[in-house]
Amino acid sequence: MEATDRVPNVPLSKFKRTKIIATLGPATDTYEGVLALIKAGANGIRLNFSHGTYEERERQIKWIRKASREYAKPVAIIQDLQGPKLRLGDFEGIINVQTGQSLVFKYGADYERSGIIPTQYDISKKVKRGERIFLYDGKVQTVVTSVKDGSVHVRVENDGILLKRKGMNLPDTDFGGDVITAKDKKDLAFGSTQDIDYVAQSFVQTAEDIRSIRKIMKNLGMSAKVIVKFETSSAVDHIDEIVAEADVIMIARGDLAVETPAESVPIVQRRLIGLGLRYAKPTIVATQMLFSMTEAPEPTRAEVSDVATAAILGADCVMLSDETANGKYPVDAVKVMKRILLYTEANNPVAVSFPENAPEHTRQSAISSAIISLADNIHARAIVTETKSGATALQVASYRPKIPIIAVTSDDRTTQQLSIVYGTKGYVRPADKMAATKLTNWLLQNKVLKKGEIVVTASGTYPGVVGTTDTIKVRVL
């Protein structure tokens, strides 16, 4: 039985419009843990391919689909690739460093024998003199003084400590299109054999990186869409072209706040949400949203404000990472996030508006705008869109209507992908000229909709054909 064959557990009036993505990890690595996250409000589940084995991932994917069916709720599965995540190698103990000190890094070096600090990636082929290398989430900052014989010599800019396997950020370095690693390719090959809805691409620098991963995914026969993670200064420099090429945008604020000035991140977040609305591309705000809940049962006031702000600005999704992967209160974190979103949506005094990012004038955007205007004027209970690829639902959602969008599609993948799109609930039904009418009849029979309520439906002359939405109807149930 499919997740969309049964009546939803949550009534339309209790739907949250801003969606939640939760990350699986040791704290939630059971079927019961997965089901609890989905029941608490998770619409997407992120699998972080920086960790874990393929056997674990295969098991988790089966759990997610089983829980989705059990709770009658479509859920998106996200394969988050590691990318060229730069880390220090292994060495014993702590290395104390001081301002002005010289250090040497080399791929695979033996620190105990040579005094050279090992790295897990050969940065000597990429970095140049004068470029900055940030270590341990920016706690230690260094500048490259020379590169020779595979060794990178740096000058330390501040006192601090180094620990094994801590991250390295190279904000000034151009990777020259080399952001898809051998591990990523292997992980994609595995993903192509699994029920994956989205692939999240890490450390993207230019739009060409996205085109490269699409080529690989096409050759593997993958139907997943690409989430582009904004976490490098180069990505911010190429913001418009990357957004235009992406399917979904993730504002990965952790590495972004190291690669770019931390104070610039809120502005980049706003720019990306605005561009997402303009191009009808879903946006995800990620990293440290409820970080204190990894240890504490309640979030800080600032975290509550952060989640609410993402919703007020018009993000499609907010994401939990360590909170649900390693935290002590994984399910509570999702419940708290849902509570914040529902309260914000019910009481938000501000309409989402990015005048500088007004939608482009296309036939589809004109139809979407007309649907929402009509639905508002007649106080419709819901907007029902027939869609093959999900494009119609995405366009309507980009106008951020306050009433639920019910999407009818003949494609399981589309329904799962739409589960992380603002305000949208997907149902799988056969392609049919009467698909929207049949679904609303079913929702009426099952008391999801009530007699006398009004719905606005958008459909096409040719059911199941992408890009043919051309008919708007008003229906009194």
Buried (B, 14 or more C-beta within 10 A) or exposed (E): EBBBEBBBEBEBEEBBBBBBBBBBBEBBBEBEBBBBBBBBBBBBBBBBBEEBEBEEBBBBBBBBBEBBBBBBBBBBBBBBBBBBBBBBBEBEEEBEBEEEEEBBBBBEBEBEEEEBBBBBBEBBEBBEEEBBBBBBBBBBBBBBBEBEEBBBBBBBBEEBBBEBEBBBBBBBBBBEEEBBBEBBEEBBEBBBEBBBBBBBBBBBBBBBBBEBBBEBBEEBEBBBBBBBBBBBBBBBEBBEEBBEBBBBBBBBBBBBBBBBEEEBBBEBBBBBBBBBBBBBBBBBBBBBBBBBBBEBEEBEEEBBBBBBBBBBBBBBBBBBBBBBBBBEBBBBBBBBBBBBBBEBBEEEEEEBEBEEBEBEEEEBBEBBBEBBEBBEEEEBBBBBBBBBBBBBBBBBBBBBBEBBBBBBBBBBBBBBBBBBBBBBBBBBBEBBBEBBBBBBBBBBEEEBBEEEBBBBBBBBEBBBEEBBBEBBEEBEB
